[in-house]
Amino acid sequence: MVTEEEVMDALRTCYDPEIGLSIVDLGLVYRVEIDGEKVKVDMTLTAPGCPLQAMIAQDAHAKILALSGVKEAEINLVWDPPWTPDRLSPEAKKYLGLE
């Protein structure tokens, strides 16, 4: 069975193309739930009107489905709580000059 760490590692390869950072470093992944061969992810984006939301969600979906032991993946875009820069990883803050 796939682990949450494996899912998060896969999601670290999904990038926001406008910012150039992974969705994990941006703090966009809120929850990972694993039920056997099914993985559900709740994630957000930096802004509700993001024109790349479908592309980013599809990329995350594909990366999770590529993991061994995963037969089904569900990506839920959520807006509550709203994303804030406080969710950035230390590396992302440094990259963006916010440190």
C-alpha positions in Angstrom: 0.0 0.0 0.0 1.2 3.5 -0.8 2.2 5.8 2.0 1.5 9.4 2.7 5.2 10.1 2.3 5.3 8.6 -1.1 2.2 10.6 -2.2 3.9 13.8 -0.9 7.1 12.9 -2.7 5.2 12.5 -5.9 3.4 15.8 -5.4 6.8 17.5 -4.9 7.3 16.9 -8.6 4.2 19.0 -9.4 5.1 22.6 -10.0 3.2 25.8 -10.2 4.6 26.9 -13.6 4.1 30.6 -12.9 6.0 30.5 -9.6 8.4 27.7 -10.3 7.9 25.9 -7.0 6.3 22.6 -6.1 2.8 22.5 -4.8 4.1 21.0 -1.6 6.7 23.7 -1.0 4.0 26.3 -1.7 1.9 24.7 1.0 -1.0 24.0 -1.4 -1.5 20.4 -0.2 -3.9 20.4 2.8 -4.7 16.7 3.3 -3.8 13.2 1.9 -6.1 10.3 2.7 -5.3 6.8 1.7 -7.9 4.0 1.6 -6.3 0.9 0.2 -5.7 1.6 -3.5 -7.5 5.0 -3.5 -5.8 8.3 -2.7 -7.7 11.5 -2.0 -5.9 14.8 -1.8 -7.4 18.1 -0.7 -5.4 21.0 -2.1 -5.8 24.6 -2.9 -4.2 27.2 -5.1 -2.7 30.6 -4.3 -5.8 32.3 -5.8 -9.3 31.0 -6.6 -9.2 32.4 -10.1 -5.9 30.8 -11.0 -6.0 30.1 -14.8 -3.8 27.0 -14.4 -6.0 25.2 -11.8 -7.1 22.4 -14.1 -3.5 21.8 -15.3 -2.0 21.7 -11.8 -4.8 19.4 -10.6 -4.4 17.1 -13.6 -0.7 16.9 -13.1 -1.1 16.0 -9.4 -3.7 13.4 -10.4 -1.4 11.8 -12.9 1.6 11.8 -10.5 -0.4 10.0 -7.8 -1.9 7.5 -10.3 1.7 6.6 -11.4 2.5 5.4 -7.9 2.7 1.7 -7.3 -0.3 0.4 -5.5 -2.6 3.3 -6.5 -5.6 2.4 -8.7 -7.7 5.6 -8.1 -6.8 9.2 -7.3 -9.1 12.1 -6.4 -8.0 15.7 -6.3 -10.3 18.1 -4.5 -9.7 21.8 -4.9 -10.7 23.5 -1.7 -10.7 27.2 -0.8 -11.2 26.9 3.0 -9.0 27.7 4.7 -7.7 30.2 2.1 -4.0 29.9 1.2 -1.6 32.4 2.8 2.2 32.8 2.4 2.5 31.4 6.0 2.0 28.0 4.4 5.3 28.3 2.3 8.1 26.0 3.2 11.3 27.6 4.5 12.9 26.8 1.1 10.1 28.5 -0.8 10.3 31.6 1.4 14.0 31.8 0.7 13.5 31.3 -3.0 10.8 34.1 -3.1 12.9 36.4 -1.0 10.5 36.4 1.9 13.0 35.2 4.6 
